[in-house]
Amino acid sequence: MDDLTRASLAQAIREGGSGNADIVGDLKTNFARLADARFSLCTASGTAALICALWAVGVRPGDAVAVSALGPAMTGLAITAVGARPLFLDATRPTSFGISPNSAQRSLAEGPKAALLIPMWGYWDEQPDTLETFHSNGVPIVVDAAQAPFLRLGAGLCHIADIVCLSLHARKPFKAGEGGVCLTNHRHLADRIVQLRNFGQTTSWTGNRLTPTGPFATGFGVNFKINSLGAAWCLTQTRECDRMRERFIRLRHRATQLLDSTGIGWIEADQAPTVVEHGRYGIVAVCANERDASNLATVVGGTGVEVDSSRYRYRPMYHAPHLARYATSCPTAEQLTARSVACRLEAFGPLDSTVDAGHDATERARP
Ligand SMILES: *Cc1c(COP(=O)(O)O)cnc(C)c1O
């Protein structure tokens, strides 16, 4: 363990380890800076961040929430955790994680209280029409960027979304063990997030931080705070973002080399022209047909790399039994998952010295 992490962990223990510790404030500040957001609130998990975000934008039991069917079951479970029901949105093309403007438009008939967009594996491909459909109808947008902490758009994600959520789970790029972050530019939303997270406390702005003050249960709230030992571990990572970024660029290079070496044709999933930086969680190779995808998964899996199918079969989330009762047909999303192979970039590590030693780190041009 490096000295910086050891010192941060010692500080977290000295401060008592709770989510109110000063060191959590340092982590918040770093995420606010990274995401160019006014408010950054740490939570117990990515799931807790999503629940806080949905609650903050006004989702209540019985409400509908429009959500990309291509998200993982975890996202759907966060919707049902607040007592709401998912309205599944189809993908726009079999090569895109962006939702189709038509399916966004159709969802309005059900009066969704929020739209949950998910840059899966780090890929953002939402079309201006889709965003405009929700904006102009007063539907708040929450982005579940659990798989895209590095995602940067020209305008900044918090300018498009009311709230952006991250996960700091051990399998995500930034790791606290368990943890999450809500990012927003809106004070009233930040207040509601803190209220739900901190036993219903109200907040005050002290210098550069939103602090829970006042009595408990002023409003509804529970304990969704992060453990500051995890926050201390994560703090080092946020201080070394450039090194992390370089590591993910090397892993991605290794992944594309391996995929190319199979001789099976693939193209990368689409990204919007506004994407300045990929989310850096995974790589998605879309093949010409299901058979190619299955062969590609077998060859890549045979090299010891974990592909989506080895842990769980990646499919639209309504295939999960708990979410099946809300299922609507999303044929394009089905095609995408059947024809693609998705892997976490970290599945291509640890790096050996040959890969680490000065290869060309430029990113593969988009097909
Ligand atoms: C991991 C993940 C979650 C859940 O985050 P936790 O920190 O494990 O609660 C939610 N949504 C997406 C897209 C994820 O990848």
Ligand as a Chemical Component Dictionary entry (heavy atoms), coordinates in Angstrom:
data_LIG
# 
_chem_comp.id                   LIG 
_chem_comp.type                 NON-POLYMER 
_chem_comp.pdbx_formal_charge   0 
_chem_comp.three_letter_code    LIG 
# 
loop_
_chem_comp_atom.comp_id 
_chem_comp_atom.atom_id 
_chem_comp_atom.alt_atom_id 
_chem_comp_atom.type_symbol 
_chem_comp_atom.charge 
_chem_comp_atom.model_Cartn_x 
_chem_comp_atom.model_Cartn_y 
_chem_comp_atom.model_Cartn_z 
_chem_comp_atom.pdbx_ordinal 
LIG C1 C1 C 0 -22.591 -1.332 -10.435 1  
LIG C2 C2 C 0 -23.769 -0.650 -10.967 2  
LIG C3 C3 C 0 -24.823 -0.242 -10.140 3  
LIG C4 C4 C 0 -24.877 -0.587 -8.691  4  
LIG O1 O1 O 0 -23.847 0.052  -7.956  5  
LIG P1 P1 P 0 -23.489 -0.486 -6.483  6  
LIG O2 O2 O 0 -22.404 0.433  -6.021  7  
LIG O3 O3 O 0 -23.009 -1.891 -6.648  8  
LIG O4 O4 O 0 -24.707 -0.397 -5.664  9  
LIG C5 C5 C 0 -25.861 0.463  -10.708 10 
LIG N1 N1 N 0 -25.889 0.747  -12.009 11 
LIG C6 C6 C 0 -24.905 0.367  -12.846 12 
LIG C7 C7 C 0 -24.976 0.750  -14.298 13 
LIG C8 C8 C 0 -23.820 -0.359 -12.357 14 
LIG O5 O5 O 0 -22.851 -0.728 -13.198 15 
# 
loop_
_chem_comp_bond.comp_id 
_chem_comp_bond.atom_id_1 
_chem_comp_bond.atom_id_2 
_chem_comp_bond.value_order 
_chem_comp_bond.pdbx_ordinal 
LIG C1 C2 SING 1  
LIG C2 C3 SING 2  
LIG C2 C8 DOUB 3  
LIG C3 C4 SING 4  
LIG C3 C5 DOUB 5  
LIG C4 O1 SING 6  
LIG O1 P1 SING 7  
LIG P1 O2 DOUB 8  
LIG P1 O3 SING 9  
LIG P1 O4 SING 10 
LIG C5 N1 SING 11 
LIG N1 C6 DOUB 12 
LIG C6 C7 SING 13 
LIG C6 C8 SING 14 
LIG C8 O5 SING 15 
# 
